[in-house]
Amino acid sequence: MKRKGQPKSEPVIAPQILEQAKRSISPDTSLKKPASCSVCGAECTGSAGEQLCWVCRRLKISAWKEIEQQAPAQE
């Protein structure tokens, strides 16, 4: 048994509006990709001009604190 072909219907939404809606939903390729850490390559926020992820930033801060504690003992 054959089906009857459906007659072509007029689109309910104008093609321009449909295209604009599709573009608004699709991910924006012009958005900047998150920067990667200069030490380990992980994603970083890049705050304060540093290219460090939160782990490497914490290691840097703890290393500074450790150096500050050892400096008076050496003098």
ZIRAKA-V973366 format. One record per helix or strand of 3 or more residues. SS is the DSSP state (~ for helix, > for strand). FROM is the first residue (numbers start at 1). TO is the last residue. If there is no record, write none. Layout:
[[SS & FROM & TO] [SS & FROM & TO]]
This chain:
[[~ & 15 & 25] [~ & 47 & 49] [~ & 54 & 74]]
